[in-house]
């Protein structure tokens, strides 16, 4: 699996996690909600440049590296 694909998976996982926290729901319910209302499609189809820009130019990158999120490498 390419590094680009791994970053995309980690980014989508982080988005699901943060959506769950913001709406006080489980990650499973968050994923189902986003999938049902096409949020996952939006994240999947988002241009990688925009996704990487979000990661590298915000606190999102630190959340990915945080061992508590389970998204660290």
C-alpha positions as CSV (number, residue, x, y, z in Angstrom):
1,X,0.0,0.0,0.0
2,X,1.4,3.4,-0.9
3,X,2.2,6.1,1.6
4,X,-0.4,8.3,-0.2
5,X,-3.1,5.7,0.4
6,X,-2.1,5.3,4.1
7,X,-2.3,9.0,4.6
8,X,-5.7,9.2,3.0
9,X,-7.0,6.3,5.3
10,X,-5.5,8.0,8.4
11,X,-7.0,11.4,7.4
12,X,-10.5,9.8,6.9
13,X,-10.2,7.9,10.1
14,X,-9.3,11.2,11.9
15,X,-12.3,13.0,10.4
16,X,-14.7,10.2,11.6
17,X,-13.1,10.4,15.1
18,X,-13.3,14.2,15.3
19,X,-16.9,14.2,14.0
20,X,-17.8,11.6,16.7
21,X,-16.2,13.7,19.4
22,X,-17.9,16.9,18.2
23,X,-21.3,15.3,18.2
24,X,-20.9,13.1,21.3
25,X,-21.4,9.8,19.5
26,X,-19.4,6.6,19.0
27,X,-17.0,6.3,16.1
28,X,-19.1,3.5,14.6
29,X,-22.2,5.7,14.7
30,X,-20.2,8.6,13.3
31,X,-19.0,6.5,10.4
32,X,-22.5,5.2,9.6
33,X,-23.8,8.8,9.7
34,X,-21.1,10.1,7.4
35,X,-21.5,7.2,5.0
36,X,-25.3,7.6,4.9
37,X,-25.2,11.3,4.1
38,X,-22.3,11.1,1.7
39,X,-19.6,12.6,4.0
40,X,-17.3,9.6,3.4
41,X,-17.7,10.1,-0.4
42,X,-16.7,13.7,0.1
43,X,-13.6,12.8,2.1
44,X,-12.6,10.1,-0.3
45,X,-13.0,12.3,-3.4
46,X,-11.3,15.4,-1.8
47,X,-8.2,16.2,-3.7
48,X,-5.1,14.9,-1.9
49,X,-3.5,18.3,-2.1
50,X,-6.3,19.8,-0.1
51,X,-6.2,16.9,2.4
52,X,-2.5,17.2,2.9
53,X,-2.8,21.0,3.2
54,X,-5.3,20.4,6.0
55,X,-3.0,18.0,7.7
56,X,0.3,19.9,7.5
57,X,-1.1,23.4,8.1
58,X,-3.2,22.8,11.2
59,X,-3.4,21.0,14.5
60,X,-4.8,18.0,12.5
61,X,-1.2,16.8,11.9
62,X,-0.5,16.8,15.6
63,X,-3.7,14.8,16.2
64,X,-2.5,12.1,13.7
65,X,0.8,11.8,15.5
66,X,-0.8,11.7,18.9
67,X,-0.7,8.1,20.2
68,X,-4.1,8.6,21.9
69,X,-5.9,8.8,18.5
70,X,-4.4,5.4,17.4
71,X,-3.3,7.0,14.1
72,X,0.4,7.2,14.7
73,X,2.9,5.4,12.6
